[in-house]
Amino acid sequence: MEPEAQLPLETLAQRVSREAKLAYGRANMLDEYGDRNTPLLASKIYDRIAKAVVESPGERAKVGIGKEAFMTELFPQLPGKTEWVDQADPELAEKTYNAIGADVSRALASDGPVQARLNGNLGMLLCRTRRHPNVYYVTRNLKCITEDYAEPSARRATAALESHAVLMALAIERLPEHAKKFERAYDAAGKLALQSGRAKIQNALDAASSNGDDE
């Protein structure tokens, strides 16, 4: 008699994926293939965030919506951070929450699907505060956009160029005979980034209405 074949045990990643699908199912957000319907998730987030309109900087903390609030509202049956310890498998609960949280973060990214819909439908920008409380909101207020959208983007761009500089400096230290080549590689990268960025800015300027602010 042949021994009964044993099914391989699921990895933690597989269990997380299964639990995440179950959570999406309980929230009625599975697609026709039974997978996590992230476009529908983004649509639900859009419906909520589109109402979180900030008119002045002082309204951000009151009007903005935190990531955990989205999680609680959209996945009410998903154990939150304070409930993980009471679950049969706390690690699985935590990683499942974080996996779904990553979907929410991608939907709310500065270049994500919610941002794209705001551009087409409301002409506002989705922003996220960098200080406590950390919340998302939409606005046309220049001070809010400068602090929570433009300045963080500039810091990320600067950090990327600085990271490239560190790598090229290391290459120069290790291979000083090729120092000039690595210097040119650094300069070329910066120049290319500026040219590409300037082209995008110019296209946006060309498309802007004549009522735009030149400041």
Secondary structure by P-SEA (a helix, b strand, c coil): cccccccccccaaaaaaaaaaaaaaaacccccccccaaaaaaaaaaaaccccccccccccccccccaaaaaaaacccccccccccccccaaaaaaaaaaaaaaaaaaaccccaaaaaaaacccbbbbbbccccccccccccaaaaaaccaaaaaaaaaaaaaaaaaaaaaaaaacccaaaaaaaaaaaaaaaaaaaaaaaaaaaaaacccccccc
